[in-house]
Amino acid sequence: VYTRTATEVNVKFTIKVVLVKVTYYLMHTVNRDAGYITWTLDKSKKNEIAATDGVWVFKPYKNGTIVYYSLSVDTGLAVPKSIEDYLTKKDLPNIVSKIRERVTGAK
């Protein structure tokens, strides 16, 4: 986390894809009242991807919450869409698991 306010959290990410490390910076906007978190690339920083945007939407449902997730990524490289899709989706189960742990306090 490189900056934080009541409604914004900006985070530096470094991920390893095959043998290459990729660094990028995201600006997250949190709207607790509306139940969503959005993010976009921080273009004031040096990013090693061309673009990314996304949203988490949290909707109360019965005794729980329905979570919607949407993501768009442009690596800026000549990477086949099937590989971009694979890399985008491969971590989603882990992300959902981490959110569940955070919400329930269970591990």
KATA-V284566 format. One record per backbone hydrogen bond with DSSP energy under -0.5 kcal/mol. CO is the residue of the C=O (numbers start at 1). NH is the residue of the N-H. If there is no record, write none. Layout:
# KATA-V284566
CO&NH ; CO&NH
This chain:
# KATA-V284566
3&10 ; 7&30 ; 8&5 ; 9&28 ; 10&2 ; 10&3 ; 11&26 ; 13&24 ; 15&17 ; 15&22 ; 16&18 ; 17&19 ; 17&20 ; 20&17 ; 22&15 ; 23&48 ; 24&13 ; 25&42 ; 26&11 ; 26&28 ; 27&40 ; 28&9 ; 29&31 ; 29&38 ; 30&32 ; 31&35 ; 31&36 ; 35&58 ; 36&31 ; 37&56 ; 38&29 ; 39&54 ; 40&27 ; 41&43 ; 42&45 ; 45&47 ; 51&74 ; 52&41 ; 53&72 ; 54&39 ; 55&70 ; 56&37 ; 57&59 ; 57&68 ; 59&66 ; 61&64 ; 64&61 ; 66&59 ; 68&57 ; 70&55 ; 72&53 ; 74&50 ; 74&51 ; 77&79 ; 80&83 ; 80&84 ; 81&85 ; 82&86 ; 83&87 ; 84&88 ; 85&89 ; 86&90 ; 87&91 ; 89&92 ; 89&93 ; 91&95 ; 92&96 ; 93&97 ; 94&98 ; 95&99 ; 96&100 ; 97&101 ; 98&102 ; 99&103 ; 100&104 ; 101&105
